[in-house]
Amino acid sequence: GFPWPLFDREYVMRRRLDRHPHGGATSISRIVANSTGVLGHDANYVRISDFVQLATARPMDDGNGSAFHLFYRNDLNAPMPLWLVKWFSQTALPAYLSKIKSQSIHFTQALLNAAGAAHS
């Protein structure tokens, strides 16, 4: 879990996944505009109003690996103490990027296995 002050954030978003015809996919997550009027709001949580994430994964043209692109914006509606910025940059972000790398390797291997099975 996240340390204070991140634990009390609430995100109401839509997600869409588009699969590419030649392999890979794009995922888009975005805050629902005026979500407080759409869904009930618990006053114990800060409703985030500015968040967008765009992630694309695709196999490389030469078949050796995969490419991953990520755009991320998130306004937490609060000042971030220096210790939290350090925690994020030294702990959370490296762990997140490690998971992305691991999943990219898994995704590439699955594509290679599927291609090999199709040619057998």
SERO-4910 file (N, C-alpha, C, O; in steps of 0.05 Angstrom, whole numbers):
BEGIN
 pado doro    nc1    nc2    nc3   cac1   cac2   cac3    cc1    cc2    cc3    oc1    oc2    oc3
  Gly    A     16    -24      0      0      0      0     17     25      0     41     24      4
  Phe    A      4     47     -4     17     73     -5     17     86     22     -1     83     38
  Pro    A     38    101     28     39    116     54     21    141     52     13    150     30
  Trp    A     16    154     75      2    179     76     18    199     60     42    198     61
  Pro    A      7    217     44    -22    224     42    -35    211     18    -56    221      9
  Leu    A    -24    190      6    -36    178    -18    -59    159    -12    -75    154    -30
  Phe    A    -61    148     12    -80    127     17   -109    136     15   -127    119     12
  Asp    A   -114    162     17   -142    171     19   -152    184     -7   -168    202     -6
  Arg    A   -142    175    -30   -150    185    -56   -171    167    -68   -171    143    -65
  Glu    A   -190    179    -83   -211    165    -96   -211    172   -126   -211    196   -133
  Tyr    A   -210    152   -143   -209    156   -172   -234    143   -184   -240    120   -179
  Val    A   -249    159   -200   -271    148   -215   -264    152   -244   -262    174   -254
  Met    A   -258    130   -257   -247    132   -284   -260    112   -303   -273     93   -295
  Arg    A   -255    117   -329   -263     98   -350   -237     87   -361   -216    101   -362
  Arg    A   -238     62   -369   -215     49   -382   -224     37   -408   -246     28   -411
  Arg    A   -206     38   -427   -211     26   -453   -186     11   -462   -164     21   -458
  Leu    A   -190    -12   -474   -168    -28   -484   -173    -32   -514   -193    -44   -521
  Asp    A   -154    -24   -530   -156    -28   -559   -134    -48   -567   -110    -43   -561
  Arg    A   -141    -70   -580   -121    -89   -589   -113    -82   -618   -130    -75   -634
  His    A    -88    -83   -623    -77    -76   -649    -79   -101   -667    -75   -123   -658
  Pro    A    -85    -97   -693    -88   -121   -711    -62   -137   -715    -64   -161   -721
  His    A    -39   -125   -711    -14   -139   -715      0   -145   -689     25   -148   -689
  Gly    A    -15   -146   -667     -3   -152   -641     -1   -127   -624      3   -105   -635
  Gly    A     -2   -130   -599      0   -108   -580    -27    -96   -574    -48   -104   -584
  Ala    A    -27    -76   -557    -52    -63   -548    -46    -36   -536    -23    -30   -528
  Thr    A    -67    -19   -535    -65      7   -522    -87      8   -501   -110      1   -506
  Ser    A    -80     17   -477    -98     20   -455   -100     50   -448    -79     63   -445
  Ile    A   -124     60   -445   -128     88   -438   -145     88   -412   -167     77   -411
  Ser    A   -136    103   -392   -151    107   -367   -153    137   -363   -133    151   -365
  Arg    A   -177    146   -357   -182    175   -354   -204    180   -334   -223    165   -332
  Ile    A   -201    201   -319   -221    208   -299   -247    215   -313   -247    228   -334
  Val    A   -269    207   -300   -295    214   -310   -301    243   -302   -300    250   -279
  Ala    A   -307    260   -322   -313    288   -316   -337    291   -297   -357    276   -300
  Asn    A   -335    309   -278   -357    314   -259   -367    289   -246   -391    285   -242
  Ser    A   -348    271   -238   -355    246   -227   -369    247   -200   -383    229   -191
  Thr    A   -366    270   -185   -380    272   -160   -410    271   -163   -424    260   -146
  Gly    A   -420    283   -185   -449    282   -190   -458    255   -201   -482    249   -199
  Val    A   -440    239   -212   -447    214   -224   -449    192   -202   -468    176   -202
  Leu    A   -430    191   -184   -429    171   -163   -428    184   -136   -418    207   -134
  Gly    A   -438    170   -116   -436    181    -89   -407    186    -81   -389    173    -91
  His    A   -403    205    -64   -376    212    -55   -374    211    -25   -390    222    -11
  Asp    A   -354    196    -16   -348    193     13   -330    216     21   -308    219     10
  Ala    A   -338    233     40   -323    257     48   -296    249     60   -279    267     64
  Asn    A   -291    224     67   -266    215     78   -244    213     57   -221    209     63
  Tyr    A   -252    215     31   -233    212      9   -232    237     -8   -252    251    -11
  Val    A   -209    243    -18   -205    265    -37   -211    254    -65   -198    236    -74
  Arg    A   -231    265    -78   -238    256   -105   -219    269   -125   -218    294   -127
  Ile    A   -203    253   -138   -184    263   -158   -198    271   -183   -215    257   -194
  Ser    A   -191    295   -193   -205    306   -217   -187    308   -241   -197    315   -263
  Asp    A   -161    302   -239   -143    304   -262   -124    280   -262   -104    279   -248
  Phe    A   -131    260   -278   -115    236   -281   -118    225   -309   -141    224   -319
  Val    A    -97    218   -322    -98    204   -348    -73    186   -350    -51    194   -342
  Gln    A    -78    163   -361    -56    144   -367    -60    131   -394    -82    121   -399
  Leu    A    -40    132   -410    -41    119   -437    -17    100   -438      6    109   -435
  Ala    A    -22     75   -443     -1     55   -444     -4     39   -469    -26     30   -476
  Thr    A     18     35   -484     18     19   -508     40     -1   -507     63      5   -500
  Ala    A     34    -26   -513     53    -47   -515     50    -60   -543     28    -65   -552
  Arg    A     73    -66   -555     72    -79   -582     98    -94   -586    119    -87   -574
  Pro    A     97   -115   -602    121   -130   -608    139   -113   -627    129    -98   -643
  Met    A    165   -116   -624    184   -102   -641    181   -113   -670    175   -137   -673
  Asp    A    186    -97   -690    184   -106   -718    203   -129   -724    196   -146   -740
  Asp    A    226   -130   -711    245   -151   -717    240   -177   -700    254   -197   -703
  Gly    A    219   -176   -683    212   -199   -667    229   -203   -643    225   -223   -628
  Asn    A    247   -185   -637    265   -188   -614    257   -169   -592    269   -148   -588
  Gly    A    236   -176   -578    228   -160   -555    202   -145   -561    188   -150   -581
  Ser    A    196   -127   -543    172   -111   -546    177    -82   -538    196    -77   -523
  Ala    A    161    -64   -547    163    -36   -540    140    -29   -522    117    -38   -526
  Phe    A    146    -13   -502    125     -4   -483    127     26   -480    149     37   -475
  His    A    105     40   -484    105     69   -481     84     76   -460     62     65   -459
  Leu    A     90     95   -442     72    103   -421     72    133   -418     92    146   -416
  Phe    A     47    144   -418     43    172   -411     25    172   -387      5    158   -386
  Tyr    A     33    188   -367     18    187   -342     17    216   -330     38    229   -329
  Arg    A     -7    224   -322    -10    250   -309    -30    246   -286    -51    234   -290
  Asn    A    -23    257   -262    -40    253   -239    -36    277   -220    -14    281   -210
  Asp    A    -56    293   -216    -55    314   -197    -68    304   -172    -93    300   -171
  Leu    A    -52    301   -151    -62    290   -126    -77    310   -108    -88    302    -87
  Asn    A    -79    335   -117    -94    355   -102    -83    359    -74    -98    365    -55
  Ala    A    -56    357    -71    -43    361    -45    -14    365    -49     -2    354    -68
  Pro    A     -1    381    -32     28    383    -34     41    357    -25     31    344     -6
  Met    A     62    349    -38     76    324    -31    101    330    -15    118    344    -24
  Pro    A    103    319      9    127    323     25    151    310     12    148    290     -3
  Leu    A    174    320     17    199    310      5    203    280     10    212    266     -8
  Trp    A    197    271     34    201    243     40    184    225     22    192    203     14
  Leu    A    160    235     14    142    220     -3    153    219    -32    152    199    -45
  Val    A    163    242    -41    175    243    -68    198    224    -69    201    209    -89
  Lys    A    215    223    -48    238    205    -48    228    176    -47    239    159    -61
  Trp    A    208    170    -31    197    143    -30    188    134    -57    193    112    -66
  Phe    A    173    151    -70    162    145    -97    185    140   -117    185    120   -131
  Ser    A    204    158   -117    226    156   -137    245    133   -131    257    122   -150
  Gln    A    249    126   -106    268    106    -98    256     78    -94    270     58    -96
  Thr    A    230     77    -89    218     51    -82    195     44   -101    196     24   -115
  Ala    A    174     61   -102    150     54   -117    154     53   -147    146     34   -161
  Leu    A    167     74   -158    171     75   -187    189     53   -197    182     40   -216
  Pro    A    212     47   -184    228     25   -193    213     -2   -192    216    -19   -210
  Ala    A    197     -6   -171    182    -31   -169    161    -33   -192    158    -54   -204
  Tyr    A    148    -11   -198    129    -10   -220    142    -15   -247    131    -31   -263
  Leu    A    165     -3   -252    179     -7   -277    189    -36   -279    190    -47   -301
  Ser    A    197    -47   -257    206    -75   -257    183    -94   -265    187   -113   -279
  Lys    A    159    -88   -255    135   -104   -262    129   -101   -291    122   -121   -304
  Ile    A    131    -77   -302    126    -72   -330    146    -88   -347    139   -101   -367
  Lys    A    172    -88   -339    192   -102   -354    186   -132   -353    188   -146   -374
  Ser    A    179   -143   -330    173   -171   -327    149   -179   -345    150   -199   -359
  Gln    A    128   -163   -344    105   -169   -360    111   -166   -390     99   -181   -406
  Ser    A    128   -147   -398    136   -144   -426    151   -169   -436    146   -179   -458
  Ile    A    168   -180   -419    183   -204   -426    163   -227   -429    165   -243   -448
  His    A    144   -229   -410    124   -250   -411    107   -247   -436    101   -267   -450
  Phe    A     98   -223   -443     82   -217   -466     97   -225   -491     85   -238   -509
  Thr    A    122   -217   -493    138   -224   -517    141   -254   -520    139   -265   -542
  Gln    A    147   -268   -498    150   -297   -499    124   -311   -508    124   -330   -523
  Ala    A    101   -301   -498     75   -312   -506     70   -308   -535     60   -326   -549
  Leu    A     78   -284   -546     75   -279   -575     92   -298   -591     84   -309   -611
  Leu    A    117   -302   -582    136   -320   -596    126   -349   -595    128   -363   -615
  Asn    A    115   -357   -572    105   -384   -570     81   -388   -588     78   -409   -601
  Ala    A     63   -368   -589     39   -369   -606     48   -370   -635     36   -385   -651
  Ala    A     67   -354   -643     77   -354   -671     90   -381   -678     86   -391   -700
  Gly    A    105   -392   -659    117   -418   -664     97   -440   -667    100   -458   -683
  Ala    A     76   -440   -650     55   -460   -651     40   -458   -677     31   -478   -688
  Ala    A     36   -433   -687     21   -429   -712     36   -440   -736     24   -448   -756
  His    A     63   -440   -735     79   -449   -757     86   -478   -756     99   -489   -774
  Ser    A     78   -492   -734     84   -520   -730     65   -538   -745     68   -562   -744
***
